[in-house]
């Protein structure tokens, strides 16, 4: 006889919904302003829009390639369907980042990938991607030092990137070179998992398994460091080129370095899980920062909308299709369990 499901406390979900609702309310004018410019999309240069779309597709391929590398799997189908489906959940649910990561983890597990490998692979790819985002403003330093007029807002974005990059690098070095931190994280995670309702207890050596998995990932990345570097550079670089392409589609020829600062600052802001997929945050911050980068206001707004169509709306819709394809091959997702 099937046991009834234990109900989870709705407090966390309620808080996430309230925060997202308040944030969207505050950001609503900027979001509506950007979305209302959609008729202008049909006036943009179609060839530059095609280039932007191709860059965005190639960017997602690089992201999936990086995850495939750290997961040490040859299956593109499992990685791509899990990645896009998890991204769709993140983009649609309030506070959806943890839920999206959970869906992605469960889909990878359901495709036959080891649980600890899936968890560590997702963590490693996220750390690498975040570190690369914080490093982006460094590429704009020559322009700033060279005397180009830069608004204080973009300068602060560069400073934030430098501080964030240092913190991420320190964290990465600690994780890669010491065992104690991973053992503590493993023991704490095991304790939390054991407290969850309907959790089936597995092994108690999660910390040791994380250390072993870290050593294997470190060895593999050491052998394939150039592949990881190219993939993370392609993931972020092509996404940035997509933004430049939509700006060119509006007839604007902005300074690429200033646009890079605007792009980096917006990408860092979207790391805060305030609204689903940064909805409203990206529209408000990117359009405003592009104006600071000397892009005409009207062009900044329509370019932001076109960029979001390729980087947010289309991947979100593709995620639903990927989930259906995944279920046809592997079946429905099972109840999540801890790494055993």
Secondary structure, DSSP 8 states (H G I E B T S, - for coil): ---------SHHHHHHHHHHHHHHHHHHHHHHHHHTTGGGGGGS-HHHHHHHHHHHHHHHHHHHHHHHHHHT---HHHHHHHHHHHHHHHHHSTTHHHHHHHHHHHHHHHTT--HHHHHHHHHHHHHHHHHHHHHGGGGGHHHHHTT----HHHHHHHHHHHHHHHHHHHHHHHHHH-SHHHHHHHHHHHHHHHHSTT-----S-HHHHHHHHHHHHHHHHHHSHHHHHHHHHHHHHHHHHHHHHHHHHTT----HHHHHHHHHHHHHHTTSTTSGGGTTHHHHHHHHHHHHTT--HHHHHHHHHHHHIIIIIHHHHHHHHHHHHHHHHH-S--------
